[in-house]
Amino acid sequence: MLKNLKKALPLGLLISGAIATSAIAGSYTLRVGSGHPSAPTAYVTGMEKVFVPNIKKRVAAETKHKIKIIEAYAGKIAKVHETLEAVEKGLLDIGSYCVCFETAKLLPWNFDYFVPFTLTNLETNWEVKHRVLKKFPQLAKMLEDKYNQKFIAMQGFDDYGIGTVKQWNKAQELKGVKVIAAGPNLPWVSLFGSIPVTSTLPTMYNDLATGVAKGVIIFPSAHAGGFKFYEQAPYWKVIGFGAMAQTITTINLKTLAKLPPEVAKIVMEEAANYERSAVKDGQRRYQKGLTDLMKLGQKKGINDSVTYLPVAQQKIWAETIKDWPNSRAADITKGYPGIDGAALMNVYMEEVEKTGHKFPVRYKIGG
């Protein structure tokens, strides 16, 4: 469909925001996508099953306009580390992506990654992070000022743990073991003595299968779900690193400006519905993922496929990396004028603690 559209329309129109054809007044085309595939990834599933169909239905029912939405998931237009740029340039009108792949450009958005052993419930952390975003509007503003896009929704990943080829019980046993992660969370293990290996969801399975690494920092819904990492790493350790509200949805500013007000209003309202639905689905998948991992382990004759890291071991781990959060806060302050990294991360920790959560080690940041 996209290929035919490209042939039919001039390049100038293709790289603009929403495409309004002069032949049919009030007709608009939006390109919506993500680097991750839909089925195994809650935030992309929500985009495909909730966000897009709701916009279509409401535009048809509530306005005189017509809207066509071209969906491009699993990297059809932009891979996981290209989506921000694709929205910025207008190759995608609306994109959903993990800020974890944009640490150079969006380091401040990764602040919950920088205080591991945080909230393990995705819905709760999502609510907390929204409160923090309201207190630090400069985070959303940087997307508009620097990257030509407006923040319209946030979702996330369920509680991060570690899947490994072999069973282990004490944190020290991971020292010297090659462990895969997306990037900003690699220090969780590298500072503890593991050997870090950078990868992404689409390539992690092959990395495990070929022996590039013996473990992976990931979340149960991916480890047990469509990515099937459990086939290579059947032992799952519930670490309690935390559920991260790390995926966001943005819309190209030129696209937004070209949409009729009533259509833009629908897009914004459905973005809010979409994020709530995706976060709820993500948390549901967490519980299902743990159950599935136990069942899959039992099929392989493994009765301890899912185990929990004791709080005492969490404390040992957190104590080892306790200086890293302050270092990341300093990097934010230095690299992003107008954003106080220490204030940002301290406010986040304070909001987390208001929920009743206790960090195994209370990180000291700034001061």
DOKELUM-403769 format. One record per residue (C-alpha): x, y, z; residue in three letters. Coordinates in pm, whole numbers, plus 50000, padded with zeros to 5 digits. Example, Ala and Ser with C-alpha at 12.3 -4.5 7.8 and 13.67 -1.06 7.14 Angstrom:
512304955050780ALA/513674989450714SER/
END
This chain:
500005000050000MET/502785024150096LEU/504705015249782LYS/501725023749561ASN/501115055849753LEU/504695066649693LYS/504265061249319LYS/501025080949311ALA/502125111749503LEU/504975136449460PRO/507935133049695LEU/507245167249847GLY/503865155349967LEU/505205122450098LEU/507705138850329ILE/505305165250454SER/502975159950749GLY/499375149350688ALA/498625147850317ILE/495595167950210ALA/494645160949850THR/493215189349646SER/490995164849455ALA/489065154449767ILE/488725183150012ALA/488795171950372GLY/490685139650305SER/493815132650510TYR/496405105150521THR/498515097150826LEU/501485073950841ARG/501595057451183VAL/504255033151298GLY/506865018751531SER/510104999551507GLY/508794971251724HIS/506284945351598PRO/502704946851719SER/501674913151863ALA/504434907752122PRO/504754944152229THR/501914959652430ALA/502504995852331TYR/502484987151960VAL/499494963851996THR/497644992852152GLY/498605015051862MET/497244990051612GLU/494184977651803LYS/493075008551995VAL/494615041151875PHE/494275037251498VAL/490785021351479PRO/489365045951731ASN/490615075551529ILE/489085061151211LYS/485725054651374LYS/485465088351542ARG/486555108751241VAL/483935090651032ALA/481205094451294ALA/481925129251430GLU/483295149251136THR/482755154650766LYS/486375146250694HIS/487875114150565LYS/491025099350707ILE/493305072050578LYS/495895057150808ILE/498885038150675ILE/500295015650946GLU/503975006550948ALA/505064984851240TYR/508114962451289ALA/510434987751126GLY/508634990050790LYS/509405027250777ILE/511695032451075ALA/513565008451302LYS/513505011851681VAL/516425036251684HIS/515115056251386GLU/511565064851486THR/512265098251653LEU/514065109951338GLU/511305095951115ALA/508685116751296VAL/510995146851296GLU/511385145150919LYS/507765136150849GLY/508465101050717LEU/506075090850994LEU/503315114551099ASP/502865096651431ILE/505425073551586GLY/505755053151904SER/509235044752029TYR/511345037352332CYS/513405066852451VAL/515985041052559CYS/517235040652200PHE/517735078352200GLU/520045083852497THR/522145108752302ALA/519155130452212LYS/516685122452488LEU/518845114252789LEU/516575132953036PRO/513595111652934TRP/515425080753061ASN/515435092253424PHE/513545062153562ASP/516145039153407TYR/518735057353615PHE/517215047653952VAL/516875009553929PRO/514934989254187PHE/512065013154140THR/508325005954107LEU/507594971753962THR/503984979053863ASN/503834995453520LEU/500515013053581GLU/501815028853901THR/505095039953748ASN/503255054153447TRP/501105075353680GLU/504185086753873VAL/506115095753559LYS/503175116153427HIS/503215136153751ARG/506925142453704VAL/506425153353343LEU/503895179153459LYS/506475193253699LYS/509145193753427PHE/507375206353111PRO/510765212952953GLN/510975175552874LEU/508015177452637ALA/509155211252510LYS/512535197552401MET/510735173952164LEU/509005203452001GLU/511945227451997ASP/514615202851884LYS/512825174851703TYR/509695189751543ASN/507235167251728GLN/504685168952005LYS/504475144152291PHE/500955129352300ILE/501185096352493ALA/503395074552709MET/503335037152771GLN/506085013952890GLY/507554979852965PHE/506764956453252ASP/509164949353539ASP/512684942053414TYR/514384910153523GLY/517084887753378ILE/516774856153170GLY/519834833653170THR/521134801853013VAL/522064788053355LYS/520474791153698GLN/522004814553956TRP/521074825654307ASN/523434852754428LYS/524034885354246ALA/527794879754253GLN/527334849454025GLU/526624872853735LEU/530094887953750LYS/531974880153429GLY/528804868353251VAL/527914884652919LYS/524484900852951VAL/522424917952680ILE/520444950152727ALA/519084978352513ALA/521625004352626GLY/520795028452911PRO/520184999253148ASN/523444981153071LEU/525144997753371PRO/522734978553594TRP/524924948253525VAL/528194962553391SER/528834982453709LEU/528194950653900PHE/530844931653706GLY/528934915853418SER/530114920353060ILE/527654943252877PRO/526334935352528VAL/524194961352353THR/521274948052150SER/517574953552074THR/514434932252096LEU/514534921751729PRO/518144908951757THR/518374895852114MET/517174860652032TYR/519954855251780ASN/522514869652022ASP/521494843652280LEU/521284815552025ALA/524784822151891THR/526394825452233GLY/527094862652205VAL/525674864852558ALA/524474841552835LYS/521844864352980GLY/519434892252887VAL/517914921253080ILE/514334921952961ILE/510744919753086PHE/508694887653125PRO/506134896452857SER/508914896852597ALA/510924868052739HIS/507944844552740ALA/505964860752458GLY/506434864052086GLY/510164870052112PHE/510624835452272LYS/513894843252449PHE/513064815452697TYR/514004790052429GLU/517634800652469GLN/517564813152829ALA/515004792753027PRO/515884806053374TYR/514094837853478TRP/515084858453780LYS/512634884253914VAL/515104911654004ILE/512774940754070GLY/514704965653858PHE/511364981753787GLY/508704986753523ALA/509765015453299MET/507415040653138ALA/509855044352854GLN/507835043552532THR/506295075452401ILE/504105085652111THR/504705117951922THR/503145135851626ILE/504975156951370ASN/504245193851438LEU/503525201851072LYS/501125172651058THR/499305184851366LEU/499055220251228ALA/497495208050902LYS/494815186951063LEU/491395202951109PRO/490825212051477PRO/488115185951521GLU/490375158551381VAL/493345169951588ALA/491125169251897LYS/490155133151825ILE/493795123151777VAL/494785138452110MET/491845123152298GLU/492465088852152GLU/496165091652234ALA/495115094652599ALA/492815064452567ASN/495545045052391TYR/498195050852656GLU/495905039652938ARG/494915008452746SER/498504999652653ALA/499785003753008VAL/496974982053147LYS/497734955752882ASP/501444957752962GLY/500854950453329GLN/498494921853242ARG/501184907253017ARG/503664908653304TYR/501584884953517GLN/500914862753218LYS/504604862753128GLY/505654849653469LEU/502994822453457THR/503994812553105ASP/507674810953197LEU/506904786853480MET/504804764853252LYS/507404765552975LEU/510114756353222GLY/508104727053353GLN/507714714052997LYS/511494713052981LYS/511694695753317GLY/512824727353494ILE/510954733053821ASN/512814764553921ASP/512534783853596SER/511184814553779VAL/512894825454101THR/513104857754298TYR/516164877654401LEU/515954883054779PRO/515754918654913VAL/519144913755078ALA/520664906554737GLN/518874936754588GLN/520524958154854LYS/523974944154776ILE/523394951454408TRP/522024986554462ALA/524844995054702GLU/527394985854436THR/525915009354175ILE/524675036654411LYS/526925063954264ASP/525725058653907TRP/522375077053940PRO/524155108554056ASN/526555105853762SER/523645103453517ARG/521925133153680ALA/525095153653631ALA/525205143153265ASP/521645155653217ILE/522385189253380THR/525575193853179LYS/524235182752842GLY/520725197352850TYR/520575234152950PRO/517455242553144GLY/517005207453286ILE/518285201053637ASP/519075164053638GLY/519365161354014ALA/516055179054072ALA/514365157553809LEU/515525124553954MET/514975134854316ASN/511405145154240VAL/510875111854070TYR/512175092454371MET/510015113354604GLU/506935106254394GLU/507805069254390VAL/508115068754768GLU/504705084954804LYS/503265052654664THR/504785033454957GLY/507735019754764HIS/511095016754940LYS/514335016454745PHE/516784990054873PRO/519335018454881VAL/518205054854878ARG/520305070854605TYR/521875104254693LYS/521705127454398ILE/523075162954386GLY/523555183254700GLY/
END
